[in-house]
Amino acid sequence: MSALFILIIISMLVAGSFLFLFLHAVKKGQYDDTYTPSVRMLFDDSTPADPTTPSQETLNTKN
């Protein structure tokens, strides 16, 4: 029965820390930009990918 109380206390501490971190992020303005994510797909990339050169992932997987 005492293990149940310990688990409840630990879960309350974890939930409280996540709530604190979320409120801290909101206070610092991390969630203020609501426009840019909706139009990000409309912007062109600055440099198009060259299909003749292998990607970094391909180079890393070939050992």
CHARMM internal coordinates of N, CA and C (Angstrom, degrees):
IC EDIT
DIST 1 N 1 CA 1.4575
DIST 1 CA 1 C 1.5264
ANGL 1 N 1 CA 1 C 111.00
DIST 1 C 2 N 1.3397
ANGL 1 CA 1 C 2 N 116.41
DIHE 1 N 1 CA 1 C 2 N -33.80
DIST 2 N 2 CA 1.4638
ANGL 1 C 2 N 2 CA 118.96
DIHE 1 CA 1 C 2 N 2 CA -179.92
DIST 2 CA 2 C 1.5275
ANGL 2 N 2 CA 2 C 110.61
DIHE 1 C 2 N 2 CA 2 C -69.37
DIST 2 C 3 N 1.3261
ANGL 2 CA 2 C 3 N 118.00
DIHE 2 N 2 CA 2 C 3 N -28.97
DIST 3 N 3 CA 1.4643
ANGL 2 C 3 N 3 CA 120.62
DIHE 2 CA 2 C 3 N 3 CA 177.56
DIST 3 CA 3 C 1.5235
ANGL 3 N 3 CA 3 C 110.61
DIHE 2 C 3 N 3 CA 3 C -65.11
DIST 3 C 4 N 1.3069
ANGL 3 CA 3 C 4 N 117.14
DIHE 3 N 3 CA 3 C 4 N -33.70
DIST 4 N 4 CA 1.4694
ANGL 3 C 4 N 4 CA 121.00
DIHE 3 CA 3 C 4 N 4 CA 178.20
DIST 4 CA 4 C 1.5157
ANGL 4 N 4 CA 4 C 110.41
DIHE 3 C 4 N 4 CA 4 C -64.73
DIST 4 C 5 N 1.3204
ANGL 4 CA 4 C 5 N 117.52
DIHE 4 N 4 CA 4 C 5 N -41.69
DIST 5 N 5 CA 1.4618
ANGL 4 C 5 N 5 CA 120.60
DIHE 4 CA 4 C 5 N 5 CA 178.61
DIST 5 CA 5 C 1.5202
ANGL 5 N 5 CA 5 C 111.35
DIHE 4 C 5 N 5 CA 5 C -66.25
DIST 5 C 6 N 1.3066
ANGL 5 CA 5 C 6 N 116.93
DIHE 5 N 5 CA 5 C 6 N -37.48
DIST 6 N 6 CA 1.4700
ANGL 5 C 6 N 6 CA 120.50
DIHE 5 CA 5 C 6 N 6 CA 177.94
DIST 6 CA 6 C 1.5249
ANGL 6 N 6 CA 6 C 110.21
DIHE 5 C 6 N 6 CA 6 C -65.14
DIST 6 C 7 N 1.3280
ANGL 6 CA 6 C 7 N 117.42
DIHE 6 N 6 CA 6 C 7 N -43.11
DIST 7 N 7 CA 1.4643
ANGL 6 C 7 N 7 CA 120.49
DIHE 6 CA 6 C 7 N 7 CA 178.99
DIST 7 CA 7 C 1.5250
ANGL 7 N 7 CA 7 C 111.78
DIHE 6 C 7 N 7 CA 7 C -65.35
DIST 7 C 8 N 1.3217
ANGL 7 CA 7 C 8 N 117.33
DIHE 7 N 7 CA 7 C 8 N -37.67
DIST 8 N 8 CA 1.4619
ANGL 7 C 8 N 8 CA 120.52
DIHE 7 CA 7 C 8 N 8 CA 177.81
DIST 8 CA 8 C 1.5213
ANGL 8 N 8 CA 8 C 110.31
DIHE 7 C 8 N 8 CA 8 C -65.11
DIST 8 C 9 N 1.3119
ANGL 8 CA 8 C 9 N 117.43
DIHE 8 N 8 CA 8 C 9 N -42.62
DIST 9 N 9 CA 1.4666
ANGL 8 C 9 N 9 CA 121.03
DIHE 8 CA 8 C 9 N 9 CA 179.40
DIST 9 CA 9 C 1.5237
ANGL 9 N 9 CA 9 C 110.69
DIHE 8 C 9 N 9 CA 9 C -64.72
DIST 9 C 10 N 1.3244
ANGL 9 CA 9 C 10 N 117.06
DIHE 9 N 9 CA 9 C 10 N -43.25
DIST 10 N 10 CA 1.4676
ANGL 9 C 10 N 10 CA 120.31
DIHE 9 CA 9 C 10 N 10 CA 179.27
DIST 10 CA 10 C 1.5217
ANGL 10 N 10 CA 10 C 110.63
DIHE 9 C 10 N 10 CA 10 C -64.33
DIST 10 C 11 N 1.3283
ANGL 10 CA 10 C 11 N 117.86
DIHE 10 N 10 CA 10 C 11 N -41.84
DIST 11 N 11 CA 1.4649
ANGL 10 C 11 N 11 CA 119.76
DIHE 10 CA 10 C 11 N 11 CA 179.98
DIST 11 CA 11 C 1.5271
ANGL 11 N 11 CA 11 C 111.52
DIHE 10 C 11 N 11 CA 11 C -67.19
DIST 11 C 12 N 1.3210
ANGL 11 CA 11 C 12 N 117.45
DIHE 11 N 11 CA 11 C 12 N -34.25
DIST 12 N 12 CA 1.4663
ANGL 11 C 12 N 12 CA 120.01
DIHE 11 CA 11 C 12 N 12 CA 176.33
DIST 12 CA 12 C 1.5269
ANGL 12 N 12 CA 12 C 110.86
DIHE 11 C 12 N 12 CA 12 C -67.67
DIST 12 C 13 N 1.3351
ANGL 12 CA 12 C 13 N 117.28
DIHE 12 N 12 CA 12 C 13 N -37.73
DIST 13 N 13 CA 1.4654
ANGL 12 C 13 N 13 CA 120.25
DIHE 12 CA 12 C 13 N 13 CA 177.03
DIST 13 CA 13 C 1.5263
ANGL 13 N 13 CA 13 C 111.49
DIHE 12 C 13 N 13 CA 13 C -65.65
DIST 13 C 14 N 1.3198
ANGL 13 CA 13 C 14 N 116.89
DIHE 13 N 13 CA 13 C 14 N -41.89
DIST 14 N 14 CA 1.4676
ANGL 13 C 14 N 14 CA 120.32
DIHE 13 CA 13 C 14 N 14 CA 178.93
DIST 14 CA 14 C 1.5276
ANGL 14 N 14 CA 14 C 110.32
DIHE 13 C 14 N 14 CA 14 C -65.67
DIST 14 C 15 N 1.3235
ANGL 14 CA 14 C 15 N 117.30
DIHE 14 N 14 CA 14 C 15 N -44.50
DIST 15 N 15 CA 1.4606
ANGL 14 C 15 N 15 CA 120.49
DIHE 14 CA 14 C 15 N 15 CA 179.19
DIST 15 CA 15 C 1.5228
ANGL 15 N 15 CA 15 C 110.79
DIHE 14 C 15 N 15 CA 15 C -64.00
DIST 15 C 16 N 1.3111
ANGL 15 CA 15 C 16 N 117.35
DIHE 15 N 15 CA 15 C 16 N -40.24
DIST 16 N 16 CA 1.4683
ANGL 15 C 16 N 16 CA 120.96
DIHE 15 CA 15 C 16 N 16 CA 177.92
DIST 16 CA 16 C 1.5138
ANGL 16 N 16 CA 16 C 112.29
DIHE 15 C 16 N 16 CA 16 C -64.42
DIST 16 C 17 N 1.3241
ANGL 16 CA 16 C 17 N 116.43
DIHE 16 N 16 CA 16 C 17 N -39.28
DIST 17 N 17 CA 1.4620
ANGL 16 C 17 N 17 CA 118.62
DIHE 16 CA 16 C 17 N 17 CA 178.60
DIST 17 CA 17 C 1.5241
ANGL 17 N 17 CA 17 C 111.46
DIHE 16 C 17 N 17 CA 17 C -67.69
DIST 17 C 18 N 1.3401
ANGL 17 CA 17 C 18 N 117.65
DIHE 17 N 17 CA 17 C 18 N -39.10
DIST 18 N 18 CA 1.4731
ANGL 17 C 18 N 18 CA 119.30
DIHE 17 CA 17 C 18 N 18 CA 176.36
DIST 18 CA 18 C 1.5245
ANGL 18 N 18 CA 18 C 111.18
DIHE 17 C 18 N 18 CA 18 C -64.88
DIST 18 C 19 N 1.3121
ANGL 18 CA 18 C 19 N 117.27
DIHE 18 N 18 CA 18 C 19 N -38.93
DIST 19 N 19 CA 1.4688
ANGL 18 C 19 N 19 CA 120.11
DIHE 18 CA 18 C 19 N 19 CA 177.10
DIST 19 CA 19 C 1.5213
ANGL 19 N 19 CA 19 C 110.73
DIHE 18 C 19 N 19 CA 19 C -63.86
DIST 19 C 20 N 1.3308
ANGL 19 CA 19 C 20 N 116.98
DIHE 19 N 19 CA 19 C 20 N -43.20
DIST 20 N 20 CA 1.4573
ANGL 19 C 20 N 20 CA 120.67
DIHE 19 CA 19 C 20 N 20 CA 178.36
DIST 20 CA 20 C 1.5193
ANGL 20 N 20 CA 20 C 111.27
DIHE 19 C 20 N 20 CA 20 C -61.41
DIST 20 C 21 N 1.3273
ANGL 20 CA 20 C 21 N 117.21
DIHE 20 N 20 CA 20 C 21 N -45.86
DIST 21 N 21 CA 1.4623
ANGL 20 C 21 N 21 CA 120.74
DIHE 20 CA 20 C 21 N 21 CA -179.55
DIST 21 CA 21 C 1.5261
ANGL 21 N 21 CA 21 C 111.76
DIHE 20 C 21 N 21 CA 21 C -64.90
DIST 21 C 22 N 1.3361
ANGL 21 CA 21 C 22 N 117.61
DIHE 21 N 21 CA 21 C 22 N -37.38
DIST 22 N 22 CA 1.4575
ANGL 21 C 22 N 22 CA 120.38
DIHE 21 CA 21 C 22 N 22 CA 177.59
DIST 22 CA 22 C 1.5277
ANGL 22 N 22 CA 22 C 110.84
DIHE 21 C 22 N 22 CA 22 C -65.94
DIST 22 C 23 N 1.3197
ANGL 22 CA 22 C 23 N 117.09
DIHE 22 N 22 CA 22 C 23 N -45.74
DIST 23 N 23 CA 1.4696
ANGL 22 C 23 N 23 CA 119.96
DIHE 22 CA 22 C 23 N 23 CA 179.48
DIST 23 CA 23 C 1.5297
ANGL 23 N 23 CA 23 C 111.09
DIHE 22 C 23 N 23 CA 23 C -65.16
DIST 23 C 24 N 1.3179
ANGL 23 CA 23 C 24 N 116.89
DIHE 23 N 23 CA 23 C 24 N -34.88
DIST 24 N 24 CA 1.4657
ANGL 23 C 24 N 24 CA 120.51
DIHE 23 CA 23 C 24 N 24 CA 176.89
DIST 24 CA 24 C 1.5326
ANGL 24 N 24 CA 24 C 110.52
DIHE 23 C 24 N 24 CA 24 C -65.17
DIST 24 C 25 N 1.3341
ANGL 24 CA 24 C 25 N 117.89
DIHE 24 N 24 CA 24 C 25 N -41.42
DIST 25 N 25 CA 1.4655
ANGL 24 C 25 N 25 CA 121.13
DIHE 24 CA 24 C 25 N 25 CA 178.91
DIST 25 CA 25 C 1.5220
ANGL 25 N 25 CA 25 C 111.08
DIHE 24 C 25 N 25 CA 25 C -66.39
DIST 25 C 26 N 1.3251
ANGL 25 CA 25 C 26 N 117.25
DIHE 25 N 25 CA 25 C 26 N -38.61
DIST 26 N 26 CA 1.4635
ANGL 25 C 26 N 26 CA 120.46
DIHE 25 CA 25 C 26 N 26 CA 177.96
DIST 26 CA 26 C 1.5216
ANGL 26 N 26 CA 26 C 110.11
DIHE 25 C 26 N 26 CA 26 C -66.29
DIST 26 C 27 N 1.3222
ANGL 26 CA 26 C 27 N 116.78
DIHE 26 N 26 CA 26 C 27 N -40.86
DIST 27 N 27 CA 1.4641
ANGL 26 C 27 N 27 CA 121.05
DIHE 26 CA 26 C 27 N 27 CA -179.73
DIST 27 CA 27 C 1.5255
ANGL 27 N 27 CA 27 C 111.41
DIHE 26 C 27 N 27 CA 27 C -65.34
DIST 27 C 28 N 1.3299
ANGL 27 CA 27 C 28 N 117.12
DIHE 27 N 27 CA 27 C 28 N -35.88
DIST 28 N 28 CA 1.4624
ANGL 27 C 28 N 28 CA 121.14
DIHE 27 CA 27 C 28 N 28 CA -179.87
DIST 28 CA 28 C 1.5288
ANGL 28 N 28 CA 28 C 112.68
DIHE 27 C 28 N 28 CA 28 C -78.88
DIST 28 C 29 N 1.3341
ANGL 28 CA 28 C 29 N 118.42
DIHE 28 N 28 CA 28 C 29 N -7.53
DIST 29 N 29 CA 1.4581
ANGL 28 C 29 N 29 CA 121.12
DIHE 28 CA 28 C 29 N 29 CA 174.82
DIST 29 CA 29 C 1.5030
ANGL 29 N 29 CA 29 C 115.05
DIHE 28 C 29 N 29 CA 29 C 89.93
DIST 29 C 30 N 1.3038
ANGL 29 CA 29 C 30 N 118.65
DIHE 29 N 29 CA 29 C 30 N 21.72
DIST 30 N 30 CA 1.4551
ANGL 29 C 30 N 30 CA 120.48
DIHE 29 CA 29 C 30 N 30 CA -178.60
DIST 30 CA 30 C 1.5260
ANGL 30 N 30 CA 30 C 111.86
DIHE 29 C 30 N 30 CA 30 C -67.63
DIST 30 C 31 N 1.3122
ANGL 30 CA 30 C 31 N 118.53
DIHE 30 N 30 CA 30 C 31 N -26.79
DIST 31 N 31 CA 1.4590
ANGL 30 C 31 N 31 CA 121.99
DIHE 30 CA 30 C 31 N 31 CA -176.45
DIST 31 CA 31 C 1.5304
ANGL 31 N 31 CA 31 C 112.26
DIHE 30 C 31 N 31 CA 31 C -105.35
DIST 31 C 32 N 1.3316
ANGL 31 CA 31 C 32 N 117.63
DIHE 31 N 31 CA 31 C 32 N 21.72
DIST 32 N 32 CA 1.4570
ANGL 31 C 32 N 32 CA 120.62
DIHE 31 CA 31 C 32 N 32 CA -176.84
DIST 32 CA 32 C 1.5234
ANGL 32 N 32 CA 32 C 113.66
DIHE 31 C 32 N 32 CA 32 C -76.76
DIST 32 C 33 N 1.3254
ANGL 32 CA 32 C 33 N 118.38
DIHE 32 N 32 CA 32 C 33 N -33.92
DIST 33 N 33 CA 1.4606
ANGL 32 C 33 N 33 CA 121.68
DIHE 32 CA 32 C 33 N 33 CA -175.23
DIST 33 CA 33 C 1.5214
ANGL 33 N 33 CA 33 C 109.88
DIHE 32 C 33 N 33 CA 33 C -82.29
DIST 33 C 34 N 1.3161
ANGL 33 CA 33 C 34 N 116.06
DIHE 33 N 33 CA 33 C 34 N 104.94
DIST 34 N 34 CA 1.4615
ANGL 33 C 34 N 34 CA 120.14
DIHE 33 CA 33 C 34 N 34 CA 179.03
DIST 34 CA 34 C 1.5265
ANGL 34 N 34 CA 34 C 112.21
DIHE 33 C 34 N 34 CA 34 C -105.95
DIST 34 C 35 N 1.3400
ANGL 34 CA 34 C 35 N 117.77
DIHE 34 N 34 CA 34 C 35 N -9.56
DIST 35 N 35 CA 1.4569
ANGL 34 C 35 N 35 CA 120.02
DIHE 34 CA 34 C 35 N 35 CA -176.03
DIST 35 CA 35 C 1.5295
ANGL 35 N 35 CA 35 C 112.72
DIHE 34 C 35 N 35 CA 35 C -91.08
DIST 35 C 36 N 1.3199
ANGL 35 CA 35 C 36 N 118.03
DIHE 35 N 35 CA 35 C 36 N -44.80
DIST 36 N 36 CA 1.4622
ANGL 35 C 36 N 36 CA 121.99
DIHE 35 CA 35 C 36 N 36 CA -172.98
DIST 36 CA 36 C 1.5323
ANGL 36 N 36 CA 36 C 113.49
DIHE 35 C 36 N 36 CA 36 C -59.84
DIST 36 C 37 N 1.3203
ANGL 36 CA 36 C 37 N 120.94
DIHE 36 N 36 CA 36 C 37 N -43.62
DIST 37 N 37 CA 1.4670
ANGL 36 C 37 N 37 CA 118.47
DIHE 36 CA 36 C 37 N 37 CA -179.66
DIST 37 CA 37 C 1.5257
ANGL 37 N 37 CA 37 C 113.60
DIHE 36 C 37 N 37 CA 37 C -61.00
DIST 37 C 38 N 1.3069
ANGL 37 CA 37 C 38 N 117.70
DIHE 37 N 37 CA 37 C 38 N -28.61
DIST 38 N 38 CA 1.4591
ANGL 37 C 38 N 38 CA 119.38
DIHE 37 CA 37 C 38 N 38 CA -178.12
DIST 38 CA 38 C 1.5282
ANGL 38 N 38 CA 38 C 112.49
DIHE 37 C 38 N 38 CA 38 C -76.54
DIST 38 C 39 N 1.3230
ANGL 38 CA 38 C 39 N 118.85
DIHE 38 N 38 CA 38 C 39 N -21.89
DIST 39 N 39 CA 1.4618
ANGL 38 C 39 N 39 CA 121.10
DIHE 38 CA 38 C 39 N 39 CA -179.17
DIST 39 CA 39 C 1.5228
ANGL 39 N 39 CA 39 C 112.73
DIHE 38 C 39 N 39 CA 39 C -113.55
DIST 39 C 40 N 1.3298
ANGL 39 CA 39 C 40 N 118.16
DIHE 39 N 39 CA 39 C 40 N 5.73
DIST 40 N 40 CA 1.4613
ANGL 39 C 40 N 40 CA 120.91
DIHE 39 CA 39 C 40 N 40 CA -177.26
DIST 40 CA 40 C 1.5250
ANGL 40 N 40 CA 40 C 111.51
DIHE 39 C 40 N 40 CA 40 C -62.00
DIST 40 C 41 N 1.3302
ANGL 40 CA 40 C 41 N 117.57
DIHE 40 N 40 CA 40 C 41 N -34.34
DIST 41 N 41 CA 1.4551
ANGL 40 C 41 N 41 CA 119.48
DIHE 40 CA 40 C 41 N 41 CA -178.52
DIST 41 CA 41 C 1.5249
ANGL 41 N 41 CA 41 C 112.31
DIHE 40 C 41 N 41 CA 41 C -70.97
DIST 41 C 42 N 1.3296
ANGL 41 CA 41 C 42 N 118.36
DIHE 41 N 41 CA 41 C 42 N -14.18
DIST 42 N 42 CA 1.4534
ANGL 41 C 42 N 42 CA 121.38
DIHE 41 CA 41 C 42 N 42 CA -179.88
DIST 42 CA 42 C 1.5213
ANGL 42 N 42 CA 42 C 112.38
DIHE 41 C 42 N 42 CA 42 C -83.00
DIST 42 C 43 N 1.3328
ANGL 42 CA 42 C 43 N 117.78
DIHE 42 N 42 CA 42 C 43 N -19.04
DIST 43 N 43 CA 1.4546
ANGL 42 C 43 N 43 CA 121.03
DIHE 42 CA 42 C 43 N 43 CA -178.66
DIST 43 CA 43 C 1.5174
ANGL 43 N 43 CA 43 C 109.98
DIHE 42 C 43 N 43 CA 43 C -79.73
DIST 43 C 44 N 1.3355
ANGL 43 CA 43 C 44 N 116.15
DIHE 43 N 43 CA 43 C 44 N 141.44
DIST 44 N 44 CA 1.4603
ANGL 43 C 44 N 44 CA 120.96
DIHE 43 CA 43 C 44 N 44 CA 176.72
DIST 44 CA 44 C 1.5186
ANGL 44 N 44 CA 44 C 109.60
DIHE 43 C 44 N 44 CA 44 C -79.63
DIST 44 C 45 N 1.3264
ANGL 44 CA 44 C 45 N 115.70
DIHE 44 N 44 CA 44 C 45 N 151.54
DIST 45 N 45 CA 1.4532
ANGL 44 C 45 N 45 CA 119.80
DIHE 44 CA 44 C 45 N 45 CA 173.02
DIST 45 CA 45 C 1.5178
ANGL 45 N 45 CA 45 C 108.29
DIHE 44 C 45 N 45 CA 45 C -69.94
DIST 45 C 46 N 1.3171
ANGL 45 CA 45 C 46 N 117.06
DIHE 45 N 45 CA 45 C 46 N 150.31
DIST 46 N 46 CA 1.4619
ANGL 45 C 46 N 46 CA 119.82
DIHE 45 CA 45 C 46 N 46 CA -178.73
DIST 46 CA 46 C 1.5239
ANGL 46 N 46 CA 46 C 111.64
DIHE 45 C 46 N 46 CA 46 C -70.08
DIST 46 C 47 N 1.3307
ANGL 46 CA 46 C 47 N 117.33
DIHE 46 N 46 CA 46 C 47 N -36.67
DIST 47 N 47 CA 1.4560
ANGL 46 C 47 N 47 CA 120.56
DIHE 46 CA 46 C 47 N 47 CA 177.17
DIST 47 CA 47 C 1.5238
ANGL 47 N 47 CA 47 C 108.58
DIHE 46 C 47 N 47 CA 47 C -130.70
DIST 47 C 48 N 1.3070
ANGL 47 CA 47 C 48 N 117.81
DIHE 47 N 47 CA 47 C 48 N 124.26
DIST 48 N 48 CA 1.4674
ANGL 47 C 48 N 48 CA 119.20
DIHE 47 CA 47 C 48 N 48 CA 177.79
DIST 48 CA 48 C 1.5172
ANGL 48 N 48 CA 48 C 110.77
DIHE 47 C 48 N 48 CA 48 C -70.48
DIST 48 C 49 N 1.3025
ANGL 48 CA 48 C 49 N 115.86
DIHE 48 N 48 CA 48 C 49 N 149.98
DIST 49 N 49 CA 1.4678
ANGL 48 C 49 N 49 CA 120.98
DIHE 48 CA 48 C 49 N 49 CA 179.92
DIST 49 CA 49 C 1.5201
ANGL 49 N 49 CA 49 C 109.59
DIHE 48 C 49 N 49 CA 49 C -71.69
DIST 49 C 50 N 1.3236
ANGL 49 CA 49 C 50 N 116.16
DIHE 49 N 49 CA 49 C 50 N 137.45
DIST 50 N 50 CA 1.4558
ANGL 49 C 50 N 50 CA 121.86
DIHE 49 CA 49 C 50 N 50 CA 178.35
DIST 50 CA 50 C 1.5265
ANGL 50 N 50 CA 50 C 108.53
DIHE 49 C 50 N 50 CA 50 C -88.73
DIST 50 C 51 N 1.3399
ANGL 50 CA 50 C 51 N 118.39
DIHE 50 N 50 CA 50 C 51 N 115.69
DIST 51 N 51 CA 1.4647
ANGL 50 C 51 N 51 CA 119.68
DIHE 50 CA 50 C 51 N 51 CA -175.68
DIST 51 CA 51 C 1.5262
ANGL 51 N 51 CA 51 C 113.62
DIHE 50 C 51 N 51 CA 51 C -70.26
DIST 51 C 52 N 1.3499
ANGL 51 CA 51 C 52 N 118.55
DIHE 51 N 51 CA 51 C 52 N -13.95
DIST 52 N 52 CA 1.4591
ANGL 51 C 52 N 52 CA 120.12
DIHE 51 CA 51 C 52 N 52 CA -177.99
DIST 52 CA 52 C 1.5189
ANGL 52 N 52 CA 52 C 112.66
DIHE 51 C 52 N 52 CA 52 C -83.26
DIST 52 C 53 N 1.3343
ANGL 52 CA 52 C 53 N 117.87
DIHE 52 N 52 CA 52 C 53 N -21.72
DIST 53 N 53 CA 1.4677
ANGL 52 C 53 N 53 CA 119.73
DIHE 52 CA 52 C 53 N 53 CA -179.89
DIST 53 CA 53 C 1.5217
ANGL 53 N 53 CA 53 C 108.99
DIHE 52 C 53 N 53 CA 53 C -94.68
DIST 53 C 54 N 1.3289
ANGL 53 CA 53 C 54 N 117.27
DIHE 53 N 53 CA 53 C 54 N 138.87
DIST 54 N 54 CA 1.4765
ANGL 53 C 54 N 54 CA 119.36
DIHE 53 CA 53 C 54 N 54 CA 179.22
DIST 54 CA 54 C 1.5290
ANGL 54 N 54 CA 54 C 110.64
DIHE 53 C 54 N 54 CA 54 C -71.42
DIST 54 C 55 N 1.2880
ANGL 54 CA 54 C 55 N 115.35
DIHE 54 N 54 CA 54 C 55 N 147.46
DIST 55 N 55 CA 1.4574
ANGL 54 C 55 N 55 CA 120.06
DIHE 54 CA 54 C 55 N 55 CA 179.77
DIST 55 CA 55 C 1.5208
ANGL 55 N 55 CA 55 C 110.50
DIHE 54 C 55 N 55 CA 55 C -74.51
DIST 55 C 56 N 1.3193
ANGL 55 CA 55 C 56 N 116.04
DIHE 55 N 55 CA 55 C 56 N 167.02
DIST 56 N 56 CA 1.4625
ANGL 55 C 56 N 56 CA 120.77
DIHE 55 CA 55 C 56 N 56 CA 179.35
DIST 56 CA 56 C 1.5198
ANGL 56 N 56 CA 56 C 110.87
DIHE 55 C 56 N 56 CA 56 C -65.29
DIST 56 C 57 N 1.3577
ANGL 56 CA 56 C 57 N 117.79
DIHE 56 N 56 CA 56 C 57 N -34.19
DIST 57 N 57 CA 1.4596
ANGL 56 C 57 N 57 CA 121.09
DIHE 56 CA 56 C 57 N 57 CA 178.13
DIST 57 CA 57 C 1.5303
ANGL 57 N 57 CA 57 C 110.37
DIHE 56 C 57 N 57 CA 57 C -63.35
DIST 57 C 58 N 1.3303
ANGL 57 CA 57 C 58 N 116.54
DIHE 57 N 57 CA 57 C 58 N -40.76
DIST 58 N 58 CA 1.4604
ANGL 57 C 58 N 58 CA 119.94
DIHE 57 CA 57 C 58 N 58 CA -179.57
DIST 58 CA 58 C 1.5208
ANGL 58 N 58 CA 58 C 110.23
DIHE 57 C 58 N 58 CA 58 C -65.80
DIST 58 C 59 N 1.3084
ANGL 58 CA 58 C 59 N 116.87
DIHE 58 N 58 CA 58 C 59 N -38.61
DIST 59 N 59 CA 1.4549
ANGL 58 C 59 N 59 CA 120.45
DIHE 58 CA 58 C 59 N 59 CA 179.98
DIST 59 CA 59 C 1.5195
ANGL 59 N 59 CA 59 C 111.32
DIHE 58 C 59 N 59 CA 59 C -68.06
DIST 59 C 60 N 1.3282
ANGL 59 CA 59 C 60 N 117.30
DIHE 59 N 59 CA 59 C 60 N -35.56
DIST 60 N 60 CA 1.4629
ANGL 59 C 60 N 60 CA 120.63
DIHE 59 CA 59 C 60 N 60 CA -178.32
DIST 60 CA 60 C 1.5199
ANGL 60 N 60 CA 60 C 112.46
DIHE 59 C 60 N 60 CA 60 C -74.56
DIST 60 C 61 N 1.3274
ANGL 60 CA 60 C 61 N 117.97
DIHE 60 N 60 CA 60 C 61 N -29.21
DIST 61 N 61 CA 1.4699
ANGL 60 C 61 N 61 CA 120.19
DIHE 60 CA 60 C 61 N 61 CA -177.07
DIST 61 CA 61 C 1.5218
ANGL 61 N 61 CA 61 C 111.94
DIHE 60 C 61 N 61 CA 61 C -81.26
DIST 61 C 62 N 1.3105
ANGL 61 CA 61 C 62 N 118.28
DIHE 61 N 61 CA 61 C 62 N -21.90
DIST 62 N 62 CA 1.4683
ANGL 61 C 62 N 62 CA 120.78
DIHE 61 CA 61 C 62 N 62 CA 179.80
DIST 62 CA 62 C 1.5152
ANGL 62 N 62 CA 62 C 108.43
DIHE 61 C 62 N 62 CA 62 C -91.05
DIST 62 C 63 N 1.3040
ANGL 62 CA 62 C 63 N 116.80
DIHE 62 N 62 CA 62 C 63 N 108.08
DIST 63 N 63 CA 1.4813
ANGL 62 C 63 N 63 CA 120.72
DIHE 62 CA 62 C 63 N 63 CA 180.00
DIST 63 CA 63 C 1.4910
ANGL 63 N 63 CA 63 C 111.01
DIHE 62 C 63 N 63 CA 63 C -107.74
END
COOR INIT
IC SEED 1 N 1 CA 1 C
IC BUILD
